[in-house]
């Protein structure tokens, strides 16, 4: 298998890299932190996989395009692309500076399009391929103070839904994953109780299985399948009340 994973230096991306390495896959590892990426690359090799690393920012279209081309040149084909790279943070609406929210939108949305689209011509030529987009349960409704994050995850949810219509006829599956709280660097600093917290190793196994089965949408942990439909239809006054 030839797998291309962004955000591979930690969290879900790192755990997915190890999951596929144990199956002997060639794994394209994409991240910004060189030291962390080197450590992941070494462990992928130790676990029996082959690693090809790219140090870049997924918001940079040219860099990601070049990485995709280089990966295809070395492997000859692509089986699975996992657009996992993402950042969180508050909107900082009162700052008067749009830089923070723009950075979130750029990485979380353009990072997905920059990652996936370069591989689509090869997948269509192969008449096979799997695309996985990591969204979030936050993408099902705007979170107070985190509109940029919620909005970006909602955007990639819709992108994945649209792409599935266009690509399924070419035997290309598109899976959008909606994780709840996963124990990663992004969630490590949270002081509040995170419901149904799941470790990234368990999450990676479940996500890989959902991709393999060609699921269009996958929510984890399972408890969020019950909560999300309720959350989406809560009245606005109640959300404002509990946020005070």
KELOMAR-753425 format. One line per 8 residues: their letters; for each residue z, x, y of C-alpha. Coordinates in nm, 3 decimals. Layout:
KELOMAR-753425
a> Z X Y; ...
end
This chain:
KELOMAR-753425
xxxxxxxx> 0.000 0.000 0.000; -0.067 0.105 0.356; 0.189 -0.038 0.599; 0.203 0.006 0.979; 0.542 -0.067 1.140; 0.640 -0.053 1.506; 0.999 -0.016 1.620; 1.054 0.193 1.307
xxxxxxxx> 1.332 0.420 1.435; 1.615 0.171 1.382; 1.717 -0.177 1.270; 1.476 -0.403 1.086; 1.181 -0.166 1.133; 1.367 0.128 0.983; 1.491 -0.079 0.688; 1.141 -0.214 0.622
xxxxxxxx> 1.007 0.142 0.619; 1.257 0.237 0.348; 1.182 -0.080 0.152; 0.812 0.000 0.134; 0.875 0.371 0.078; 1.055 0.288 -0.245; 0.736 0.119 -0.359; 0.535 0.436 -0.292
xxxxxxxx> 0.361 0.304 0.019; 0.204 0.503 0.298; 0.399 0.394 0.603; 0.283 0.430 0.962; 0.598 0.477 1.167; 0.585 0.395 1.538; 0.870 0.446 1.785; 0.957 0.613 2.114
xxxxxxxx> 1.249 0.832 2.000; 1.119 1.149 1.839; 1.450 1.261 1.685; 1.519 0.925 1.524; 1.162 0.889 1.404; 1.173 1.232 1.238; 1.488 1.131 1.049; 1.321 0.809 0.928
xxxxxxxx> 1.008 1.003 0.829; 1.215 1.244 0.618; 1.395 0.962 0.439; 1.069 0.774 0.372; 0.939 1.085 0.196; 1.268 1.128 0.011; 1.241 0.771 -0.119; 0.891 0.833 -0.257
xxxxxxxx> 0.671 0.711 0.026; 0.423 0.886 0.250; 0.495 0.881 0.624; 0.258 0.908 0.920; 0.449 0.910 1.249; 0.339 0.816 1.600; 0.566 0.871 1.899; 0.461 0.618 2.162
xxxxxxxx> 0.545 0.311 2.367; 0.386 -0.003 2.222; 0.326 -0.131 2.577; 0.063 0.141 2.618; -0.259 -0.011 2.482; -0.457 0.313 2.460; -0.182 0.500 2.273; -0.140 0.223 2.016
xxxxxxxx> -0.517 0.191 1.972; -0.543 0.565 1.908; -0.256 0.550 1.660; -0.418 0.260 1.473; -0.748 0.448 1.457; -0.575 0.763 1.332; -0.386 0.568 1.067; -0.704 0.404 0.940
xxxxxxxx> -0.886 0.738 0.934; -0.614 0.886 0.714; -0.561 0.590 0.483; -0.902 0.422 0.469; -0.756 0.071 0.483; -0.465 -0.138 0.609; -0.263 -0.380 0.399; 0.017 -0.492 0.629
xxxxxxxx> 0.087 -0.462 1.001; 0.442 -0.539 1.115; 0.483 -0.584 1.490; 0.857 -0.535 1.508; 0.919 -0.334 1.828; 1.117 -0.528 2.084; 1.390 -0.507 2.345; 1.649 -0.748 2.478
xxxxxxxx> 1.853 -0.778 2.793; 1.940 -1.014 3.074; 1.689 -1.131 3.334; 1.883 -0.993 3.632; 1.748 -1.281 3.836; 1.969 -1.209 4.137; 1.868 -0.844 4.165; 1.547 -0.916 4.356
xxxxxxxx> 1.375 -0.666 4.125; 1.141 -0.789 3.851; 1.129 -0.453 3.672; 1.382 -0.537 3.401; 1.231 -0.868 3.295; 0.878 -0.728 3.322; 0.970 -0.448 3.085; 1.101 -0.698 2.831
xxxxxxxx> 0.788 -0.913 2.856; 0.558 -0.613 2.835; 0.713 -0.459 2.524; 0.781 -0.785 2.341; 0.444 -0.953 2.407; 0.186 -0.684 2.485; 0.348 -0.465 2.222; 0.252 -0.726 1.964
xxxxxxxx> -0.107 -0.771 2.079; -0.153 -0.394 2.118; -0.026 -0.343 1.762; -0.204 -0.616 1.572; -0.547 -0.653 1.727; -0.678 -0.299 1.657; -0.639 -0.364 1.282; -0.810 -0.703 1.268
xxxxxxxx> -1.171 -0.575 1.240; -1.073 -0.365 0.935; -0.889 -0.657 0.779; -1.187 -0.884 0.827; -1.416 -0.623 0.672; -1.177 -0.586 0.377; -1.140 -0.965 0.354; -0.766 -0.911 0.316
xxxxxxxx> -0.458 -0.818 0.511; -0.114 -0.930 0.618; 0.020 -0.956 0.972; 0.390 -0.994 1.044; 0.531 -1.066 1.390; 0.904 -1.042 1.448; 1.004 -1.323 1.683; 1.361 -1.457 1.706
xxxxxxxx> 1.554 -1.780 1.686; 1.592 -1.723 2.061; 1.222 -1.806 2.086; 1.288 -2.167 1.991; 1.458 -2.248 2.322; 1.531 -2.071 2.651; 1.867 -1.894 2.646; 2.070 -1.894 2.967
xxxxxxxx> 2.038 -1.558 3.141; 1.785 -1.431 2.889; 1.468 -1.616 2.982; 1.257 -1.303 2.952; 1.369 -1.236 2.597; 1.348 -1.600 2.489; 1.013 -1.644 2.663; 0.865 -1.335 2.503
xxxxxxxx> 0.974 -1.443 2.156; 0.836 -1.792 2.215; 0.506 -1.639 2.326; 0.462 -1.433 2.009; 0.558 -1.738 1.802; 0.264 -1.926 1.952; 0.034 -1.624 1.920; 0.108 -1.601 1.549
xxxxxxxx> 0.049 -1.971 1.499; -0.287 -1.950 1.676; -0.395 -1.635 1.492; -0.323 -1.795 1.156; -0.584 -2.064 1.227; -0.842 -1.800 1.316; -0.769 -1.541 1.046; -0.672 -1.737 0.736
xxxxxxxx> -1.039 -1.806 0.664; -1.080 -1.429 0.623; -0.796 -1.408 0.369; -0.563 -1.263 0.633; -0.212 -1.409 0.638; 0.004 -1.426 0.952; 0.381 -1.446 0.910; 0.611 -1.507 1.208
xxxxxxxx> 0.973 -1.416 1.136; 1.266 -1.570 1.323; 1.577 -1.359 1.264; 1.919 -1.475 1.370; 2.190 -1.214 1.425; 2.101 -0.895 1.236; 2.331 -0.590 1.241; 2.120 -0.343 1.441
xxxxxxxx> 2.157 -0.115 1.743; 2.049 -0.407 1.963; 2.340 -0.625 1.849; 2.601 -0.350 1.805; 2.734 -0.385 2.159; 2.797 -0.760 2.145; 3.164 -0.847 2.180; 3.129 -1.212 2.076
xxxxxxxx> 3.124 -1.340 1.720; 2.771 -1.344 1.579; 2.722 -1.635 1.342; 2.584 -1.557 0.994; 2.545 -1.186 1.073; 2.316 -1.019 0.818; 2.269 -0.648 0.751; 1.923 -0.504 0.815
xxxxxxxx> 1.870 -0.392 0.455; 1.910 -0.747 0.324; 1.695 -0.877 0.608; 1.417 -0.630 0.531; 1.401 -0.734 0.166; 1.381 -1.100 0.259; 1.118 -1.038 0.527; 0.904 -0.829 0.289
xxxxxxxx> 0.920 -1.110 0.033; 0.815 -1.367 0.294; 0.519 -1.148 0.392; 0.419 -1.104 0.028; 0.424 -1.481 -0.024; 0.213 -1.533 0.289; 0.467 -1.761 0.455; 0.354 -1.872 0.802
xxxxxxxx> 0.708 -1.903 0.936; 1.030 -1.760 0.805; 1.381 -1.810 0.947; 1.677 -1.598 0.835; 1.959 -1.617 0.749; 1.899 -1.955 0.584; 2.172 -2.133 0.782; 1.956 -2.119 1.096
xxxxxxxx> 1.706 -2.349 0.928; 1.965 -2.623 0.980; 2.080 -2.518 1.325; 1.744 -2.444 1.495; 1.609 -2.803 1.481; 1.935 -2.927 1.633; 1.940 -2.650 1.893; 1.586 -2.732 2.006
xxxxxxxx> 1.677 -3.091 2.090; 2.020 -3.046 2.247; 2.032 -3.212 2.591; 2.019 -2.975 2.886; 2.353 -3.093 3.024; 2.527 -2.989 2.702; 2.376 -2.640 2.708; 2.488 -2.599 3.069
xxxx> 2.836 -2.722 2.978; 2.892 -2.478 2.693; 2.762 -2.189 2.902; 3.023 -2.232 3.176
end
